[in-house]
Amino acid sequence: MTSPEEQVAIRDAATVVILRDGPGGPETFMLRRNRRTVFGPGAHVFPGGAVDRADAATDMLACCDGLDDAGASAQLGIVAGGAAFWIAAIRECFEEAGVLLATDDQGRPLPPDIDLSAERAALNAGQTTLRDICHQRGLRLPLDRIVYYNHWITPPGEPRRFSTRFFACPAPAGQAAVHDGQETVAGRWLQAAEALALHERGELPMMPPTVLQLRFLAEYPDVAGVMSVLREIQDVPAVSPTLERDGDGFRVLLSTGRHD
């Protein structure tokens, strides 16, 4: 008989690690989730969330450059619909962190003084879509500048389960990262080693996937080094943690394999 934990539907999700160079190494923007959220309450996370139906809309692809759906799907090891994960990563980054990973219609970076606060508020309120914003502002989504490199599946026992694809991208110049004040209640740039030290002292609660991404980032002196290594990754296995009771709590056991 299937247990209640195994009956929880697994939703597709995308998370993006935005990076900038700091004096001590790569820094990433981290958000603190609202304590009222069901998944990861109070945890420090990277921008991300579930893939929406609008992300997978066929007309959304008309706003994208550098990678088509067939190429995206091949990277993920799925038949079709892969581009929706890249689009979801871009949308979630804009909604939660206020950073839009986009270019103008000539492929140039967005102006440093661009003000997209009204569009962000409307998107978070469900009053517009990323596709509409792109059309109204003449923007393009450069999917090839965002690198897919990791895949985690939430273990059984959680109230919500996700099959999350991790992406990384250098932060665009001139855009200020700011938490949304709804799902996330604080945000700050942190060097990977600093974030890990805070976590070990119990000052920065994080989920295991976040900790492991930071351990990877801490090995490199700059963003260029990180992105170079990530672009070399050819085959991304799914990491499927399991929870094992350990005294009064649990410990996380990791296993990898293809789960496509």
TIKE-17296 format. One record per residue (C-alpha): residue in one letter; x, y, z. Coordinates in steps of 0.1 Angstrom, whole numbers. Each point is the difference from the previous one (the first is absolute). Example, Ala and Ser with C-alpha at 12.3 -4.5 7.8 and 13.67 -1.06 7.14 Angstrom:
% TIKE-17296
[a,[123,-45,78]] [s,[14,34,-7]] 
***
This chain:
% TIKE-17296
[m,[0,0,0]] [t,[13,35,-9]] [s,[7,21,31]] [p,[-14,36,3]] [e,[35,14,-5]] [e,[5,-18,-33]] [q,[-34,13,-12]] [v,[12,36,1]] [a,[2,12,-36]] [i,[35,11,-12]] [r,[-1,34,-17]] [d,[26,12,-25]] [a,[20,30,13]] [a,[29,22,-10]] [t,[26,19,22]] [v,[25,25,-12]] [v,[33,8,17]] [i,[9,36,-10]] [l,[36,8,5]] [r,[23,31,2]] [d,[37,4,9]] [g,[8,11,35]] [p,[32,9,17]] [g,[3,-35,15]] [g,[-14,-20,-28]] [p,[-34,-7,-17]] [e,[-30,14,17]] [t,[-36,-11,-5]] [f,[-33,17,9]] [m,[-19,-20,27]] [l,[-35,5,12]] [r,[-16,-9,33]] [r,[-34,-16,-4]] [n,[-30,11,19]] [r,[-5,-22,31]] [r,[-37,-5,-11]] [t,[9,-18,-32]] [v,[-6,-37,-1]] [f,[33,-10,-17]] [g,[32,11,17]] [p,[-15,25,25]] [g,[27,24,12]] [a,[27,-16,-22]] [h,[25,20,-20]] [v,[-3,-10,-37]] [f,[9,11,-35]] [p,[-28,15,-22]] [g,[-22,-28,-13]] [g,[-34,-17,-1]] [a,[-24,-22,-19]] [v,[-2,0,-38]] [d,[-33,16,-9]] [r,[-22,-8,-30]] [a,[8,34,-15]] [d,[37,-9,0]] [a,[-7,-29,-23]] [a,[-23,20,-24]] [t,[11,-4,-36]] [d,[-1,37,-6]] [m,[24,6,28]] [l,[28,-15,-21]] [a,[-4,29,-25]] [c,[16,22,27]] [c,[30,-22,5]] [d,[35,-1,-16]] [g,[30,-23,-1]] [l,[-17,-33,9]] [d,[-31,-17,-15]] [d,[-23,-24,18]] [a,[16,-31,-16]] [g,[34,11,12]] [a,[-12,8,35]] [s,[-19,-33,2]] [a,[31,-19,-11]] [q,[20,16,28]] [l,[-27,-11,26]] [g,[-4,-35,-15]] [i,[-37,5,-7]] [v,[-20,-3,-32]] [a,[-14,35,-2]] [g,[-8,31,21]] [g,[36,6,12]] [a,[1,37,-8]] [a,[-28,6,26]] [f,[26,-7,27]] [w,[23,28,-12]] [i,[-30,24,-4]] [a,[-12,-9,35]] [a,[35,7,15]] [i,[0,34,-17]] [r,[-36,8,12]] [e,[6,-11,36]] [c,[33,20,1]] [f,[-20,31,-11]] [e,[-29,-6,24]] [e,[20,-9,31]] [a,[32,20,-4]] [g,[-10,28,-24]] [v,[28,-10,-25]] [l,[-11,-5,-36]] [l,[24,-22,-20]] [a,[-8,15,-34]] [t,[14,21,-28]] [d,[-15,26,-23]] [d,[-12,-10,-35]] [q,[36,3,-13]] [g,[14,-23,26]] [r,[16,28,20]] [p,[0,2,38]] [l,[-28,19,15]] [p,[8,36,9]] [p,[13,4,36]] [d,[-27,25,8]] [i,[-29,-21,-12]] [d,[-30,0,23]] [l,[-20,-32,-1]] [s,[-16,3,35]] [a,[-35,6,-15]] [e,[3,-31,-22]] [r,[13,-21,29]] [a,[-29,10,23]] [a,[-25,-8,-28]] [l,[16,-33,-6]] [n,[-1,-9,37]] [a,[-36,10,2]] [g,[-10,-22,-30]] [q,[-9,31,-20]] [t,[24,-7,-29]] [t,[23,-27,-13]] [l,[37,-1,-8]] [r,[-10,-3,-37]] [d,[-20,32,1]] [i,[29,18,18]] [c,[24,-11,-28]] [h,[-24,12,-27]] [q,[-7,33,16]] [r,[36,8,8]] [g,[16,-16,-31]] [l,[20,-25,21]] [r,[16,-33,-8]] [l,[8,-29,23]] [p,[35,-13,-7]] [l,[-4,-36,11]] [d,[35,-10,-11]] [r,[15,23,26]] [i,[-16,-20,28]] [v,[17,-33,7]] [y,[-17,-31,13]] [y,[22,-20,23]] [n,[-19,-19,28]] [h,[-32,-19,7]] [w,[-16,-8,34]] [i,[-31,-19,9]] [t,[-17,7,34]] [p,[0,-31,21]] [p,[-32,-18,11]] [g,[-14,14,33]] [e,[-1,37,-9]] [p,[-34,17,-3]] [r,[10,12,-35]] [r,[24,-18,-24]] [f,[19,15,-29]] [s,[21,-12,-29]] [t,[23,31,0]] [r,[24,9,-28]] [f,[28,23,11]] [f,[14,28,-23]] [a,[27,26,3]] [c,[6,33,-16]] [p,[22,31,6]] [a,[-21,29,14]] [p,[-8,27,-26]] [a,[18,33,7]] [g,[-21,28,14]] [q,[-30,-19,14]] [a,[-5,1,37]] [a,[-11,-33,16]] [v,[-28,4,26]] [h,[-22,-25,17]] [d,[-37,0,-9]] [g,[-14,5,35]] [q,[-25,-28,-4]] [e,[14,-35,-5]] [t,[34,15,10]] [v,[5,24,29]] [a,[38,8,-3]] [g,[27,-2,-25]] [r,[38,6,-2]] [w,[31,-8,-20]] [l,[22,-25,17]] [q,[34,-15,-8]] [a,[-4,-38,0]] [a,[25,-6,28]] [e,[-17,27,21]] [a,[-34,-16,-5]] [l,[13,-34,10]] [a,[17,14,31]] [l,[-33,16,11]] [h,[-19,-32,-7]] [e,[24,-20,21]] [r,[-5,24,29]] [g,[-38,-4,-3]] [e,[-5,36,-12]] [l,[-10,-8,-36]] [p,[-24,-30,-3]] [m,[2,-17,-34]] [m,[-12,-32,-16]] [p,[26,-26,-11]] [p,[-1,9,-37]] [t,[8,36,7]] [v,[29,-9,23]] [l,[16,-22,-27]] [q,[-3,27,-27]] [l,[19,23,23]] [r,[27,-25,7]] [f,[5,-3,-37]] [l,[2,38,-5]] [a,[24,4,28]] [e,[27,-19,-20]] [y,[3,27,-26]] [p,[17,34,1]] [d,[-24,18,-24]] [v,[-32,-3,-20]] [a,[18,-7,-33]] [g,[16,-31,16]] [v,[-34,-12,13]] [m,[-18,5,-33]] [s,[28,-16,-20]] [v,[-2,-32,20]] [l,[-38,-1,-1]] [r,[0,3,-38]] [e,[21,-31,-2]] [i,[-26,-22,17]] [q,[-15,-23,-25]] [d,[-22,-24,19]] [v,[-19,10,32]] [p,[-12,-28,22]] [a,[-29,5,23]] [v,[8,1,37]] [s,[-26,-18,20]] [p,[4,4,38]] [t,[-16,-23,25]] [l,[-6,8,37]] [e,[12,-25,26]] [r,[-10,4,36]] [d,[30,9,22]] [g,[-9,1,37]] [d,[-26,28,4]] [g,[6,14,-35]] [f,[9,-10,-35]] [r,[31,-1,-21]] [v,[0,3,-38]] [l,[14,-28,-22]] [l,[8,8,-36]] [s,[-3,-21,-31]] [t,[3,8,-37]] [g,[-15,-14,-32]] [r,[-19,9,-30]] [h,[-37,9,8]] [d,[-13,13,-33]] 
***
